[in-house]
Amino acid sequence: MTGRRMAAEEMMSMYLSEKIMKEMRRRRRDFHKYPESGWTEFRTTALAAQILESLGWKLTFASELIRAEDVMGRNIDAEAERRRAIAQGAEPLTVARIGEYTGLIAELDTGREGPLTALRFDIDCVETEEAEDAGHLPAREGFRSVNRGRMHACGHDGHTAIGLALAELAAEAREALRGKIRLIFQPAEEGVRGGYALSSAGAAEGADYFIAMHLGMGLPTGHICGGTHGFLCSTKFDADFRGIGAHAGSEPERGRNALLAAASAALNIQAIAPHSGGATRVNVGRLDAGTGRNVVPPRAHMEAEARGESGELAAYVYGRAKEIIHGAAEMYGVEAAITKQGETVSAASDEALAALVAEEAASVKGAARRDIDRAASGSDDACWFMRRVQERGGLATYIGIGADTAAGHHNDRFDFDEKAMDIALELLFKCLLRIGGRR
């Protein structure tokens, strides 16, 4: 074993205590019980801020950076969400400090010259109702979601808890580090909304290294991928159809049926032809319409997404979807308005940084398999940060941390093996020591 490796192992045994691991699990279960969807993460942000400040990290709330024109898909009652967050344990003064936009950036300056390493942790949940039967571990053990229609069904509760545990480790190991460490606790990853706003505001500005990570990703516990490529570009959009209501029995001809226009659009959007240039995806995920059985439906609301393995392919799908929506509206004599709710680009991990991660994974307890790179099967707005850092000469990677799951991501029975958090924490800390450790 090399001298550098021995030093790293000694530091791990010194700092990576059972107390930190136990607290990480407790926090994960707490975040799971109180999930918050995109742009409503006032409780999560407030709790993270209090923990980070107590550890000596310098905080910048997202509201201090984000420009209103860069925000997508923020359709919330902010005051109601703040009241809920406080009722669920957030400290009122900290909630007031958050401002309009959730999320925060924490930075630790070691006081010694060295690289700036930035890590992104997403904090929001999925908008779905969580399973409540005893076969579902969170329900059985008392940390099932208490917020109706909201659930941590993608592992972001674990990501947040890992980020806070890493902050604790880095603060304790400050004398063994050099340079700066920046932790980005990002809101609204679901629907790819928060990454653009924060990256455009410079949240990762100046970073020499950028790391994002995700639990699960179809990989079993113990399988680590140092990097990821092939993220799909994605556009999330809503379409609102406005018709004219009328009595469906006595004068149906006076109506303009928004439901039929939306239904026609939905069917034809799903039939958009694939492209010879590469992979594309399209999905109409929600359709609400009408007011009653005897009323010609005067309104309809659609939520959909378009994806492609390049910006051009995603634009092709989105463009065809817009044409179909307006064509269906014209056919039924209604009006249609389309609103972009989220967007992300593609990115690929830098091989050098991905290889570094895979090398460090070799000595991580519980890591049974490691790969340098794998293909993604979805989208993530961490790609905005990755691209920004890479365009300015830095290195970026997106790590896959395998975790056995009870069901697939975004399923109402999703839950992950918490041992994967231990693996992720040790790996990330070893990467920090490798990148910014004192020599």
C-alpha positions as CSV (number, residue, x, y, z in Angstrom):
1,M,0.0,0.0,0.0
2,T,1.4,3.4,-1.0
3,G,2.1,6.1,1.6
4,R,-0.7,8.3,0.2
5,R,-3.2,5.4,0.5
6,M,-2.1,4.6,4.0
7,A,-2.6,8.3,5.0
8,A,-6.1,8.3,3.5
9,E,-7.1,5.1,5.2
10,E,-5.8,6.5,8.6
11,M,-7.9,9.6,8.1
12,M,-11.0,7.6,7.2
13,S,-10.8,5.6,10.4
14,M,-10.2,8.8,12.3
15,Y,-13.1,10.8,11.0
16,L,-15.7,8.3,9.6
17,S,-17.3,7.4,12.9
18,E,-20.4,5.3,13.6
19,K,-21.9,8.4,15.1
20,I,-21.8,10.2,11.7
21,M,-23.2,7.2,9.9
22,K,-26.1,6.8,12.4
23,E,-26.9,10.5,12.2
24,M,-26.9,10.3,8.4
25,R,-29.5,7.6,8.5
26,R,-31.6,9.5,11.0
27,R,-31.5,12.6,8.8
28,R,-32.4,10.6,5.7
29,R,-35.5,9.2,7.3
30,D,-36.5,12.6,8.6
31,F,-36.2,14.1,5.1
32,H,-38.2,11.1,3.8
33,K,-41.0,11.7,6.2
34,Y,-41.3,15.4,5.3
35,P,-40.7,15.5,1.5
36,E,-40.9,18.7,-0.4
37,S,-41.4,19.1,-4.2
38,G,-39.5,21.5,-6.4
39,W,-39.2,25.1,-5.2
40,T,-41.1,24.3,-1.9
41,E,-38.1,22.8,0.0
42,F,-38.2,25.4,2.8
43,R,-37.9,22.9,5.6
44,T,-35.1,20.9,4.0
45,T,-33.2,24.1,3.2
46,A,-33.7,25.5,6.7
47,L,-32.5,22.3,8.4
48,A,-29.5,22.0,6.1
49,A,-28.6,25.7,6.7
50,Q,-28.7,25.2,10.5
51,I,-26.5,22.1,10.4
52,L,-24.0,23.6,8.0
53,E,-23.7,26.9,9.9
54,S,-23.1,25.0,13.1
55,L,-20.2,23.2,11.4
56,G,-18.6,26.5,10.3
57,W,-19.5,26.5,6.6
58,K,-20.2,29.8,4.9
59,L,-23.7,29.9,3.5
60,T,-25.2,31.6,0.5
61,F,-28.9,31.1,0.0
62,A,-30.1,30.5,-3.5
63,S,-32.2,33.6,-3.4
64,E,-29.1,35.7,-3.1
65,L,-27.9,34.4,-6.5
66,I,-30.9,33.3,-8.7
67,R,-32.4,35.7,-11.3
68,A,-36.2,35.5,-11.6
69,E,-35.9,35.2,-15.4
70,D,-33.9,32.0,-15.1
71,V,-36.6,30.2,-13.0
72,M,-38.8,27.6,-14.6
73,G,-41.7,25.7,-13.3
74,R,-42.2,27.5,-10.0
75,N,-46.0,27.3,-9.6
76,I,-46.3,27.4,-5.8
77,D,-48.0,29.2,-2.9
78,A,-44.8,30.2,-1.2
79,E,-46.4,31.5,2.0
80,A,-48.4,28.4,2.5
81,E,-45.3,26.3,1.9
82,R,-43.3,28.4,4.5
83,R,-46.1,27.9,7.1
84,R,-46.1,24.1,6.4
85,A,-42.3,24.0,6.7
86,I,-42.4,25.8,10.1
87,A,-45.2,23.6,11.3
88,Q,-43.1,20.6,10.4
89,G,-40.1,21.7,12.4
90,A,-38.2,24.4,10.4
91,E,-36.9,27.3,12.5
92,P,-38.9,30.4,11.6
93,L,-36.0,32.8,11.4
94,T,-34.0,30.5,9.2
95,V,-37.1,30.1,6.9
96,A,-37.2,33.9,6.7
97,R,-33.6,34.1,5.7
98,I,-34.2,31.7,2.7
99,G,-36.1,34.3,0.8
100,E,-38.0,33.5,-2.4
101,Y,-36.1,30.6,-3.7
102,T,-35.1,27.4,-1.9
103,G,-31.7,25.8,-1.9
104,L,-28.3,26.9,-0.7
105,I,-24.6,26.9,-1.3
106,A,-22.1,26.1,1.5
107,E,-18.4,26.7,1.2
108,L,-15.5,25.7,3.3
109,D,-12.2,27.5,2.8
110,T,-9.2,25.7,4.3
111,G,-7.1,28.8,4.1
112,R,-4.5,26.9,2.1
113,E,-4.0,27.2,-1.7
114,G,-5.6,24.5,-3.6
115,P,-8.4,23.5,-6.0
116,L,-12.1,24.4,-5.6
117,T,-14.2,21.2,-5.6
118,A,-17.9,21.6,-6.0
119,L,-20.5,18.9,-5.3
120,R,-24.2,19.0,-6.1
121,F,-26.8,17.3,-4.0
122,D,-30.5,17.5,-5.1
123,I,-33.1,18.0,-2.3
124,D,-36.6,17.8,-3.8
125,C,-39.0,14.9,-4.0
126,V,-41.3,13.4,-6.5
127,E,-45.0,14.3,-6.8
128,T,-46.6,10.9,-6.1
129,E,-48.5,9.3,-3.2
130,E,-46.4,6.9,-1.2
131,A,-47.5,3.3,-0.5
132,E,-48.9,2.8,3.0
133,D,-49.1,-0.9,3.6
134,A,-46.8,-2.7,6.1
135,G,-44.8,-4.3,3.2
136,H,-43.3,-0.9,2.5
137,L,-40.4,-0.3,5.0
138,P,-40.9,3.4,5.5
139,A,-44.6,2.8,6.4
140,R,-43.7,-0.1,8.6
141,E,-40.9,1.8,10.5
142,G,-42.8,5.1,10.8
143,F,-41.1,7.4,8.3
144,R,-43.6,7.3,5.4
145,S,-44.4,10.7,3.9
146,V,-46.8,12.8,5.9
147,N,-47.3,15.2,2.9
148,R,-50.0,14.0,0.6
149,G,-49.0,13.6,-3.0
150,R,-45.3,14.0,-2.2
151,M,-42.7,11.3,-1.8
152,H,-39.0,10.8,-1.8
153,A,-39.2,8.2,-4.6
154,C,-35.9,8.9,-6.2
155,G,-33.3,8.9,-3.4
156,H,-32.9,12.7,-2.9
157,D,-33.5,12.3,0.8
158,G,-30.4,10.1,0.8
159,H,-28.4,12.6,-1.3
160,T,-29.2,15.4,1.1
161,A,-28.2,13.3,4.1
162,I,-25.0,12.3,2.4
163,G,-24.1,15.9,1.6
164,L,-24.6,17.0,5.2
165,A,-22.5,14.0,6.5
166,L,-19.8,14.9,4.1
167,A,-19.9,18.5,5.3
168,E,-19.4,17.2,8.9
169,L,-16.4,15.0,7.8
170,A,-14.8,17.8,5.8
171,A,-15.1,20.3,8.7
172,E,-13.5,17.8,11.0
173,A,-10.7,17.0,8.5
174,R,-10.2,20.7,7.6
175,E,-6.5,20.6,8.6
176,A,-5.9,17.7,6.3
177,L,-7.3,19.6,3.3
178,R,-6.3,22.4,1.0
179,G,-8.3,24.7,-1.3
180,K,-12.0,25.2,-1.1
181,I,-15.0,22.8,-1.0
182,R,-18.4,24.0,-2.2
183,L,-21.6,22.0,-1.6
184,I,-24.6,22.9,-3.7
185,F,-27.9,21.8,-2.2
186,Q,-30.1,22.2,-5.3
187,P,-33.9,22.6,-5.4
188,A,-36.2,21.3,-8.2
189,E,-34.2,18.7,-9.9
190,E,-37.4,16.8,-10.7
191,G,-38.7,18.4,-13.8
192,V,-35.2,19.7,-14.5
193,R,-36.0,23.2,-13.2
194,G,-33.4,24.2,-10.5
195,G,-30.1,23.4,-12.2
196,Y,-30.4,26.0,-14.9
197,A,-31.3,28.8,-12.5
198,L,-28.4,28.0,-10.1
199,S,-25.8,27.3,-12.7
200,S,-26.7,30.4,-14.6
201,A,-26.3,32.3,-11.3
202,G,-22.7,31.0,-11.0
203,A,-23.2,28.5,-8.2
204,A,-20.3,26.4,-9.6
205,E,-18.3,29.3,-10.9
206,G,-14.6,28.9,-10.5
207,A,-14.8,25.1,-9.8
208,D,-11.8,23.1,-10.8
209,Y,-13.7,19.9,-10.1
210,F,-17.5,19.2,-10.1
211,I,-19.1,16.1,-8.8
212,A,-22.7,15.0,-8.8
213,M,-23.9,11.6,-7.6
214,H,-27.1,9.5,-7.6
215,L,-28.1,6.5,-5.6
216,G,-29.6,3.5,-7.3
217,M,-29.7,4.1,-11.1
218,G,-30.5,0.4,-11.6
219,L,-27.2,-0.7,-10.0
220,P,-27.1,-3.0,-7.0
221,T,-25.5,-2.1,-3.7
222,G,-21.8,-2.1,-4.0
223,H,-21.6,-1.3,-7.7
224,I,-19.9,2.1,-8.3
225,C,-19.6,3.9,-11.7
226,G,-17.1,6.7,-11.6
227,G,-18.8,8.6,-14.5
228,T,-21.8,8.7,-16.7
229,H,-22.5,9.7,-20.3
230,G,-25.5,9.9,-22.6
231,F,-27.9,12.0,-20.5
232,L,-30.9,12.9,-22.6
233,C,-31.6,16.6,-23.3
234,S,-35.1,17.3,-22.0
235,T,-37.9,19.9,-22.2
236,K,-40.8,19.9,-19.8
237,F,-43.9,21.8,-20.9
238,D,-47.5,22.4,-20.1
239,A,-50.3,23.1,-22.6
240,D,-53.5,24.8,-21.6
241,F,-56.6,24.5,-23.9
242,R,-59.4,27.1,-23.6
243,G,-62.7,26.4,-25.2
244,I,-66.3,27.4,-24.5
245,G,-68.6,25.6,-22.1
246,A,-72.1,24.8,-23.1
247,H,-75.1,22.6,-22.1
248,A,-74.2,19.2,-23.5
249,G,-77.8,18.3,-24.0
250,S,-79.7,21.4,-25.1
251,E,-77.1,23.3,-27.1
252,P,-73.9,21.3,-27.6
253,E,-73.2,23.2,-30.9
254,R,-72.4,26.4,-28.9
255,G,-69.5,24.7,-27.1
256,R,-65.9,24.4,-28.1
257,N,-64.6,21.1,-26.6
258,A,-61.2,21.7,-24.9
259,L,-61.1,18.1,-23.7
260,L,-61.3,16.6,-27.2
261,A,-58.6,19.0,-28.4
262,A,-56.3,17.9,-25.6
263,A,-57.1,14.2,-26.0
264,S,-56.4,14.4,-29.8
265,A,-53.1,16.3,-29.1
266,A,-52.1,13.7,-26.4
267,L,-52.6,10.7,-28.8
268,N,-50.7,12.4,-31.6
269,I,-47.9,13.6,-29.4
270,Q,-47.3,10.0,-28.3
271,A,-47.2,9.1,-32.0
272,I,-44.4,11.5,-33.0
273,A,-42.1,9.6,-35.3
274,P,-38.7,8.6,-34.0
275,H,-35.7,10.3,-35.6
276,S,-32.9,8.6,-37.6
277,G,-30.4,10.9,-35.9
278,G,-30.7,9.1,-32.5
279,A,-32.8,8.3,-29.5
280,T,-35.9,10.4,-28.7
281,R,-38.6,10.1,-26.0
282,V,-41.9,11.8,-25.5
283,N,-44.5,11.4,-22.8
284,V,-47.8,13.0,-21.9
285,G,-47.8,12.4,-18.1
286,R,-50.9,14.3,-17.0
287,L,-54.2,15.5,-18.5
288,D,-57.0,17.2,-16.6
289,A,-60.1,18.4,-18.3
290,G,-63.7,19.4,-18.0
291,T,-66.1,20.4,-15.2
292,G,-69.0,17.9,-15.3
293,R,-70.7,15.2,-17.3
294,N,-73.3,17.4,-18.8
295,V,-71.0,20.3,-19.8
296,V,-69.0,20.7,-23.0
297,P,-65.5,20.9,-21.5
298,P,-64.3,24.5,-21.6
299,R,-60.7,23.8,-20.4
300,A,-58.0,21.2,-20.4
301,H,-54.5,21.1,-18.9
302,M,-51.7,18.9,-20.1
303,E,-48.2,18.2,-18.7
304,A,-45.7,16.6,-21.0
305,E,-42.0,16.2,-21.7
306,A,-39.8,15.7,-24.8
307,R,-36.3,14.2,-24.7
308,G,-33.5,13.5,-27.1
309,E,-29.9,12.4,-27.0
310,S,-28.8,15.7,-28.4
311,G,-30.2,19.2,-28.3
312,E,-31.3,19.0,-31.9
313,L,-33.2,15.8,-31.3
314,A,-34.9,17.1,-28.2
315,A,-35.8,20.3,-30.2
316,Y,-37.3,18.1,-33.0
317,V,-39.6,16.3,-30.5
318,Y,-40.6,19.5,-28.7
319,G,-41.2,21.3,-32.0
320,R,-43.4,18.5,-33.3
321,A,-45.3,18.5,-30.1
322,K,-46.0,22.2,-30.3
323,E,-47.3,21.8,-33.9
324,I,-49.6,19.0,-32.8
325,I,-51.0,21.0,-29.9
326,H,-51.8,24.1,-32.0
327,G,-53.1,21.9,-34.8
328,A,-55.5,20.1,-32.4
329,A,-56.6,23.4,-31.0
330,E,-57.4,24.8,-34.4
331,M,-59.3,21.6,-35.4
332,Y,-61.6,21.9,-32.4
333,G,-61.9,25.7,-32.4
334,V,-60.2,26.3,-29.1
335,E,-57.1,28.3,-28.0
336,A,-53.9,26.7,-26.7
337,A,-51.0,28.2,-24.8
338,I,-47.7,26.3,-24.2
339,T,-45.5,27.1,-21.2
340,K,-41.9,25.7,-20.8
341,Q,-41.6,24.3,-17.3
342,G,-38.1,22.9,-17.3
343,E,-35.2,22.1,-19.5
344,T,-31.8,20.5,-19.4
345,V,-28.9,19.6,-21.7
346,S,-26.7,16.6,-22.1
347,A,-23.3,16.2,-20.7
348,A,-20.6,13.5,-20.3
349,S,-18.2,12.8,-17.5
350,D,-14.5,13.6,-18.0
351,E,-12.6,10.3,-18.2
352,A,-9.8,11.5,-16.0
353,L,-12.0,12.4,-13.1
354,A,-14.2,9.3,-13.5
355,A,-11.1,7.2,-13.4
356,L,-10.0,8.9,-10.3
357,V,-13.3,8.1,-8.6
358,A,-13.2,4.5,-9.7
359,E,-9.7,4.2,-8.4
360,E,-10.7,5.5,-5.0
361,A,-13.7,3.1,-5.0
362,A,-11.3,0.2,-4.9
363,S,-10.6,0.7,-1.2
364,V,-14.2,1.7,-0.1
365,K,-15.8,-0.7,2.3
366,G,-18.7,-2.6,0.6
367,A,-17.8,-1.6,-2.9
368,A,-17.8,-4.9,-4.7
369,R,-17.6,-3.7,-8.3
370,R,-16.4,-0.5,-10.0
371,D,-16.6,0.8,-13.5
372,I,-15.2,4.0,-15.0
373,D,-18.2,4.9,-17.1
374,R,-21.8,3.9,-18.0
375,A,-24.6,5.2,-20.1
376,A,-27.4,7.2,-18.6
377,S,-31.1,6.2,-19.2
378,G,-32.7,9.6,-18.3
379,S,-32.0,13.3,-17.7
380,D,-30.6,15.3,-14.9
381,D,-30.1,19.1,-14.7
382,A,-26.7,18.5,-13.0
383,C,-25.6,18.6,-16.7
384,W,-25.9,22.4,-16.7
385,F,-23.2,22.5,-13.9
386,M,-21.1,19.9,-15.7
387,R,-21.1,21.8,-19.0
388,R,-20.4,25.2,-17.3
389,V,-17.4,23.8,-15.4
390,Q,-16.0,21.9,-18.4
391,E,-16.4,25.0,-20.7
392,R,-14.2,26.9,-18.2
393,G,-11.5,24.3,-18.2
394,G,-12.6,22.3,-15.1
395,L,-13.3,18.6,-14.8
396,A,-16.8,17.1,-14.0
397,T,-18.3,13.7,-13.4
398,Y,-21.6,12.2,-12.4
399,I,-21.1,9.2,-10.1
400,G,-23.5,6.2,-10.0
401,I,-23.7,4.7,-6.5
402,G,-25.5,1.4,-6.7
403,A,-28.3,0.7,-4.2
404,D,-30.7,-2.2,-4.1
405,T,-34.2,-0.8,-4.3
406,A,-37.7,-2.1,-3.4
407,A,-39.1,-0.8,-6.6
408,G,-38.0,1.4,-9.5
409,H,-37.4,5.1,-9.2
410,H,-40.5,7.2,-9.1
411,N,-42.6,4.2,-8.0
412,D,-44.8,4.6,-4.9
413,R,-43.0,1.7,-3.3
414,F,-39.5,3.0,-3.9
415,D,-37.0,2.6,-1.1
416,F,-33.2,2.0,-1.2
417,D,-30.7,0.1,0.8
418,E,-29.3,2.6,3.3
419,K,-25.9,0.8,3.3
420,A,-25.3,2.5,-0.1
421,M,-25.2,5.9,1.8
422,D,-22.2,4.6,3.8
423,I,-20.4,3.7,0.5
424,A,-21.2,7.0,-1.1
425,L,-20.0,9.0,2.0
426,E,-16.7,7.2,2.2
427,L,-16.1,7.4,-1.6
428,L,-16.9,11.2,-1.7
429,F,-14.6,11.9,1.3
430,K,-11.8,9.9,-0.3
431,C,-12.2,11.9,-3.5
432,L,-11.9,15.1,-1.5
433,L,-8.7,13.8,0.1
434,R,-7.4,12.7,-3.3
435,I,-8.2,16.0,-5.0
436,G,-7.6,18.5,-2.2
437,G,-5.6,16.6,0.4
438,R,-2.5,18.2,1.9
439,R,0.7,16.8,0.3
